[in-house]
Amino acid sequence: MLDKSIKEIHEALKKKEIKPIDLVEEAFTRIEKNKELNAYITLNKEAAIKRAKELEEKEVSDNLLFGLPIAVKDNIVTKDLKTTCASHILENFIPIYNATVVEKIEENDMVIIGKTNMDEFAMGSSSRTSYFGAPKNPWNHNKISGGSSGGSATTIAARDVLFALGTDTGGSIRQPASYTGIVGMKPTYGRVSRYGLIAFASSLDQIGPMTRNVYENALLLNVIAGHDKKDLTSANKEKEDFTRLIGKDIKNMKIALPSYFMSDIVTEEIRSEVEKTKKLLEKSGATVDVIDMKYLDNAVTLYQIIAMGEASSNLARFDGIRYGFSIENPKNIDDLYLETRKEGFGKEVKRRIMVGSYLLSGENAKIYYNKALSIRDDMKKEFDRVFKDYDLIIGPTTTTTAYNLTDPMDDPSKSFMDDVLVIPVNMAGLPGLSLPIGFGAGHMPIGLHIIGNSFEEAKIYQLASFLEKELNLNLDARKGEENV
Amino acid sequence: MKEKLTKEEVLHVAHLARIKVDEQEIEKYQVELKQLLNDVDKIKEVEGYDEERMIAPWTENTTPREDISGEMLNPKEVLKNAPRHSGNYIEVPIVISEEA
């Protein structure tokens, strides 16, 4: 049933041909079959079945997402359901409240199926920093799924479920979406409440939908978006329907393609797919101009400073006192902090906290952090300038397709460079989406990155749905390995 | 020869982060932390820093919360996740030494 369209599933529920429990059981059967992919840290089996049965008592509303299973990234807190951030330090952490997005999912009668694997505290680009081992790419089990939302990307690409939540601080929704051939949206900063998202870099973090297609992505954003009094950075915007421009003509749309995104940092096979897409858009009546943009090549540096700085501050709360792992018999308070954090955090996280602490200490805060914020503001203005003349910006999502799980992890800069094309969007707080547009060597998916002006997610979905329909790709990864 | 931090620099940074570093880890951190610090040093080459500028760009569309008390978490629930607690208190090792 889960292979059918969302409307077909909804009709079947309405006509009582199927019940929510059938969908939940089907999802668990698929997850069990795909266990090797390691997409989940915790399954929510008992509670999900109970919830699905409760929904039988309810009348099926017009909400297309009624009764549908959803996977949630494991850095979003779920009441009474273990939330680990893929870290030893939170290995046994049971939250006592729900994140706002989780409340919204429940209000909309969706069923949480489990918590997905990720890079520890979302720090990484391949999900290999997970304390629970990396998820595998459904297209080729020797490849990474990307990160940090690697588990969410994996479970969607494997078609275990149709909906997942990811989080994106420096590309962590879009980059794994690109590597696994799914649709991933990082909404405008402030669009979705961060209440209950375990903070990594507070001025960049954003929760967003990961799905098999564009329409379902917009539907899930409809559910999770909205102002929240519990998050002071959440934007006070009118409710809108993000599906409203889907299917609309893209004629006369003005699109910019920054030359930096097509430079030789990107592999030729990916540039060629983007080039083909550009031609298709032009043939369809849109204009695509190659433009020059300042600051794009500074984005990774800004990101390293801002993200590591904010992480060092946010992760100071893990001290072995209030929650999480704590060493036995500490000699004194310093011993408790130092040993708990030494044992509780993994290598990547420790490295980033150490550098971040240094960047924020004393005069360094001015030299690095304040300067980075100031240049980030310039970068935002540079995007503003482009959006005066253009509706959308496009480029590739990643510089390569997914690489091998066994590739070395000893280069501390590597995980940042993997996200070089997606980080500018977090810097400017803009919405960005990755859409599958083709395949590279070994039939590994290639993604197009579509960037919109602040709060113009609907326009991104308009272009994405147009391309999705025109390209009509077979994105079913279950045939992945046969395709190699 | 790779660029390195000194051993003392690594220990200073680890102290700031309140993370214990073993003798055998120091050498690795000397190289890895130096590489990341070289990365972030690139910011020094970027022009256009204005110290006076407002540096919190995310103020659009946000509204301050009213200053009224709201729902609170239940202390019993909160303590469930504390590794050491007693009654309504979280236990910590002695912070001020007895001699002081």
Interface residues (C-beta under 8 A of the other chain):
Chain A: F93 I94 I96 Y97 Y189 G190 S203 K229 L232 T233 S234 A235 N236 K237 N298 V300 T301 L302 Q304 I305 M308 S312 A316 D319 G320 I321 R322 Y323 G324 F325 S326 P330 K331 N332 I333 D334 D335 L336 Y337 L338 E339 R341 K342 F345 K350 R351 I353 M354 V355 G356 S357 Y358 L359 S361 K366 I367 Y368 N370 K371 A372 L373 S374 I375 R376 D377 D378 K380 D411 P412 S413 F416 G429 S454
Chain B: V13 A14 L16 A17 R18 I19 K20 V21 D22 Y29 E32 L33 Q35 L36 L37 D39 V40 K42 I43 K44 V46 G48 Y49 D50 E51 R53 M54 I55 A56 P57 W58 E60 N61 T62 T63 P64 R65 L73 N74 E77 V78 K80 N81 A82 P83 R84 I90 V92 P93 I94 V95
